[in-house]
Structure formats: C-alpha cells, structure tokens
C-alpha cells in the first residue's frame, strides 16, 4: 500500500457515538515522497552512531540506567505527573506525601522498562510482553483498577470528559484483539520489505490509534519504540527514547497522529517520527560523549586521594547508576562500614563531585550534579 493512497480507517456508528476503526497494517508499504528517503537515511545514520557508543563505552549499563530514569520521568510527565528527575532517584520517604502517587508511577515505569528489556532476551516483542509490562506499570497506582495487563473490554476515549465530547474515540473493544494481533504480525512479517524505522513509526501510530488498554496507552506506546529497536537489533542497548522529543513538540505530535486519522496523511507522521529519531539519537550520542569526558575528569580528580581512591572510584560507579545517594546507600552499595562510607562522601564533596542537597543533619542526600545535569539539559 502506498502512503499516498492510504486510507486510515472508517468511522462506525455506535449507539450514541462513532468509533474509529483503523485499517490493518500488516502488509507491504511504499511511498513516492523523496523526503522520507532522505529522513530515513539521516535517522539511520544517527541511530548507528548512537549504537556505536553503546558498544564502545566501558560499563555502558551504568549509564543506561539513567537513560531509563530520564525516560520514565519524561514519559510520565506527558501524562501529567509532576515528579522531577532528581525526585525519581530519591527514596520514597524523602518525597513529600502529596507527591508520592506521582513518584510511584515513575518508579513503576522504571520497573516496567527494565523488566521488558530483560524479557526481550527470551521473549520476542509481542502482545504478551506488552501486557506483562502494562501490568507492572499500573501495579498499586492510579489505574490499578483499569484492567492492568489486559486489553480493554469497554470503550475508552481521548480528550474530553465523556464519549459525548471526546476528541477521539478509538475502535470498539470487540475489534481490539484482532487489531493488536494484526499489529503483532506486522512486527515479525519477514515477507515484506518495510524498513525498521518506518515499521516502528507505523506501529506507534497504530498502537496509539487502537488504544488497547484502559489506561497507560501513551507510556506503553512510547516504550514500544525502544523495545522494537532492541528486539530487532538496531540498538544493542535501550538508549533511544522519544518521549523527550514528543513532549517538547507535544502539539505537533498529537496533530501528526490526528492528521493520519482525519486526513489519511501518513506521510506527515512518518516525516515527523523520523525527524524525531534523528534528533533524539544525535542528542543521545552527544550525551555519551559528555559522559566520557566527565568520566575522564572525575577519574583524574580521585587519583589525588591516594590510598582512598579505590573506594572513591567504586562509589562513583554507584553514582553513575543513581546520582542521588545517601551515606547509607554508599555503605550498602559498597559493603563498607558507616565511618568509611562517611569518609567517601566527604572526599567526594571535597572534590566537588558531590553536593549536599537537603541541608539536614540526618537523612542527608548528595547529588552528582555534573552527571545529573547531562540528563536534564
């Protein structure tokens, strides 16, 4: 099917509303738009450069964890949570009571991402995997009563307060299993020659249009992108997340999705998506470069600690995983005594690697600000 002649679906009359029934996507795709080819080349190049860093950077998993935290915080923020990235790294007892619901949603997302990426080692990208991930996402938070881990069996809607004033009404629940089955077949159809980045762009659009869950569709749909890229070998590590791009271009993102449904304009969506991949991959590549530079600076700084430098270096590796820590975290993470943990903290504060952030006598938290700043900017 050509993008230029694509028909996105039909509006079907229900009792008091019309639902949008999307066209299945598991078939060949082609296009005449030359701009797509140029953007596809640009996005693939940027993605390859990002992936190269994930293959050559020592101890890459230390830094991937912060990418996951950043994605969880940003993707959840799109859904209305107010947790900052520094708060996402804090223990729950350090979070103000009125903000703990948001904090738990972000932490659930972190758990969902990590579990899904781990399960990709033995389980292909599938509806089964998405359901498992969705169950973790909604566990014990708002939405826990909205069929976690199961496709919806009732009608949902996007925007507005009810079906009567909704901005968009996804397909009737009776059609969700077949539509999601078609999408799963599309992910693994080796008889068609659709480039992976175009395939995942179509997949994200289709998933958000189906809206198969009662809650959490935005977050699962955005997570689908790195799961697809890792599952198909385009990325060795889950280092690309588009939530930041989607949030910074929120109006354009929602407009691009709606233009497909309202005007059959898949070309505009594909262009938008590929531009997002290219920009996000280039930004991720630059973050890795800055991490390597920072790592060199910090390594040189701790050499001046003499006999205490080995413990300081171990602590810094801990900080790459979680740049907001307490002395107790250092004690537990390194298996050292309380006095030793406190000495390590004092050494790192003295080298301006750590900054005390709470101003308390007890329960103090320390932040690796130069590293944390790489994921905030």
N, C-alpha and C positions, 0 to 999 in steps of 0.2 A: 504494500500500500504506500502511495506517495503522500508525503506530508501535505503537498499542495492540494490534494483531493480528499484528505482525511475528513471523516465525519465523526465527531467526538461521541455522539450518542443521541438519545431521544428523551424528551420529557414525557413521562407517562402519568396520566391522571389517576390519582388515588381517591379515597373517599372525600377528603377536604383539602387536598394539596396535590402537587405534582412532584414526583421524584425524578432525578436524572439517572438514566440507565446508560452507563458508558459502554462504548464499543469494546469488545475484547481486543487484547493487544498481541496475542501470541501468533504472529505472522511476520512475513518479511516486511521491511520498511526501506524506503528510498526517498530521495529528495533531489531537487534541481538547484536549490539555493546554495550558491557557492560560498556564501558567508559561513554556513555551517561547517563546510570542509576546512576553512581557514581557522575557525574557532576550535574545531576538533583537533587539528594539528597543534595549536597553541596549548590547549588543555592537556593533551597527551605529553607534550614536552615538559610542561611544568610538573605534571604528576610524576613523570620519570625522574626528574631532578629531585623532587621531594623523596621519592622512594629510595634513591641512591643514598641520601643522607641516612635513612633508616637502616641501610645495610652497612655503612662505614662508621657511624658514630659508636664509640665504645659504650657499653652498658646502656643501649638505647631504651630498654624497658624502664629505666629510671625516669626518663623524660616523657615517655608515652603516657605514664600515669597522670602527669599534669595536663597533657592534651585531653585526656578523658575527663578530668575535673572541669577544665575550661568548657568542654562541650556540654557537660551535664548542667553547668551553671547557666550557660547561654541558651541552650535549648529549653530549659525550664523557664527562663526569664521570658521567652517568647510567649509562654503560656500564662504569664502573669505572676510568677514567683519573684520575690524581692531579695533573694539571698545573693550576697556578693561572693566573688571567688575566694576571698580571704575567709569569709564565714563558712564556706563549703568545706574548708580544710580544718575547721575547728571542731573540737568535741562538742556533743550536744549540750553538755552542762554549761558551756561558755556562751551559748546562744540565748538571746533574750526570749523568754517564754512565748511572747506573741509572734515570734518569727520561726518557731520550731517546726510548725507544719510545713512551711516552705523549705526549711533546711532538710527535713526528712524526704521531701520529694526529690531534691537534688541528690541526696545520698542514695536514694533508691535508683535514680538514673545511673549513677556511677556503678552501682552493683549490677544493674541490668546490662550496661555496656560491657563490663569486664566478663560477666558470665557468658554473654552472647559470643564475644570474641573467642573465649576459651572453648566454647562448644563447637565453633566452626572447625576446630581441629578434627572433630569426629563426626560432625553433623553438617550436611550442606545447608546453605541458605534455603529456608523452607518456611511454610506457614507454621509448621510445628515449632521451629525455632522462634519465630516472631511471637507466637502465643506464649511460649515459656518466658520470653523477655518481657512481654506485656504483663504477665503475672507478677514478676519481680518489681516492675515499675510501679504498680498500684498497691503493692503489699503494705497495709497498715497506714495508708494516707488517703487524702480526698480522692474519691473514685474507687475505693476498695469495694464498694457495693455495686459497681458497674461492670459486672461480669469479667473480672480480671482473668486473663489467659484464655478468653473465649471470644469468638466472633459474635457480634451483636445479634439479638433476636427481636429487636424492636427498632423503630425508625429513629434516627438522630437527625440533627441539622447543624448548620454552621451559621453563626451570626443571628441576631435577633433573640427574642425571648421565647419563641414558640414556633411551631410549624407554620403558623399563620403569617409571621413577619420575618421568616428566615431569609438570609442572604442566599443560601444554597442548601438544597436538600439532596443528600446522596441517595444511592439506589435503595430500593426496598430491601429489607433484611432477607427476604426469601432468595434474592439473587446474589447475596454476598458470597456464599460458599463457592458457587460456580465461577464468579468473577475472580476471586482470590486463587482458585485452582488454575484458571487461565493464566493469571499473573505468575504463579509459581512455574508453570510450564515454560513461560517466556524466559524466565531466568536461566533455564537449563536447555533450551532448544538449540541444539548444535547443527540443525539443518538450515538455519537462516544465518545470513552474514551481516548482522547488525553490530556495529562497533560497541564495545562495552560501555563507553561513556554515553552514547546515545541510548543504549538499552537501559541503563540505570536512570537516565533522565526521564524516559517514558515510564519507567517503573515507579519513580517517585510521584509523578503526576497521577498515574493510575491508582496508586495506593491512597493518595490523599482524596481522590475523587470517590473511590469506593468507601472510604472512611469505615473500615470493617469493625472497629471497636467502638464501644460507647464512650470511652474516654481514652486519652493518651495517643490519639492518632498522629498528631503533629510530631511528637517526640519519637514514636516508633518509625514514622515515615522518614524522618531525618536520619535516624540511626540506620535505616535500611541502606543508605548510601555507602558508608564505610564498610558495612557487612558485605555488601555486594563486591566492593573493590578488593577487600581482603580475600573473600571467598573465591574470587576469580583470578587471584594472583597479580592484580595491578598494584597492590600495595603489600609489602611484607609485614608491615605493622599498621595498626589503625591510627594513622597520623593525619588524616584529612577529614575535617568535619565542616559542613557548610552552614551550620546554624548561625555562626557569626555573620556570614555574608547575607543570609536570609534576613537576619534581624536588622542589619544596617540598611537593607534595601526592602524593608518589610512591605511597604505599599506596592512596590514593583513586583515583589514575589507573589503576593496574593493576586495582583492584577494579571500576572502572566499565567497563573493557574486558571483563573476565571476566563481569560481570553480563549483558552482551549475549549472550555465547556460551552461558552456563549457564541464563539465565532469560529470554532474549529481550527484555531491558529496555533497548531503545534510548533510551527517554525519559530515563532516568537519565544515560546517556552524553551525550546532546545537551545536557542541562542543565549537566552538568559542563564540557563543552567551551565552551559559550557564556559561562559564568561566567569561564572562563579567558581567553577572548578579551577580555572587557570589562575584567577586572582588568589584564591584560598591556598592553592598548592604553592604558589610563589611566596606568599606570606609565611607559610609553614616552613619552607626551605630557608627563608631569612631568619626565622626564629631558631632553627637548628644551628645556623652559622653563629648567631649571637650566643647561643648556649655553649658552643665550643670555645668561643673567645672568653666568655665568662669563666668557664671551667679552667682554662689556662691561667687566668688571673688569680683565681682562688687557690689553685694548686701552688703557685709561686708564693702566695701570701702565707699559707700554712707551713711552708718549709722553714719559716723563721721561728716556728715553735719548738724546733729541736726534737727532743725525745717525745714531746706531746703531740707531734704532727701526725703520727699514725692514727691515733684516736680521733683527731680533728678531721682527717680525711674520711674516716668511716662515718663520722657524723654528717659530713657534707653529702655523702651518698644518700644518707637518710633524708636530708633536706631536699634533694632533687626529687624524691618521691612525694614529700609533703613539706613545703617550705614554711609552714607554720607549726611550731612544736613547743612543747614544754620540757623542762628538765626531766620530768618523769618519762616523756616519750624517748628522750635520748638514753636514759637509763635502761628502759625496757628494750629499745631497738638495738642497742649495742651490747646489752648484757653486762653493764658496768655498775659499780656501786653509785649510791647517791652523791657522795662527795666528788667522785670522778666525773659524773655527769654534769655537776655544777661547775667544775673546773673547765670542762669542754665548752660549756655555754659561755663562761666568762672569757675564754680565749677567743671564741668566735665573735663575741660582742666587741672585744678589744681590737679585733682586726676589721671591724665594720662590716663583717659578713652577716651577722645577726643584729636585729634591733628589737628591743623590748617594746611590746605594743600595748600592754594593758595598764601599766602604772600601778600594779597591785603588789602587795607584799607576798601574797600567796596566790597560787594558781597562775603564775605569770606565763605569758605566751611570747615567743620570739619568732620574728619573721625574717626570712631570707629575701629581703625586698628587691634586690637587683634581679634575682631569678624570677620572683613572682611578677615583677613588672613586665617581663617579656610576654606574659600571657594576658596582661591587662591592656597593654597598648594596642 
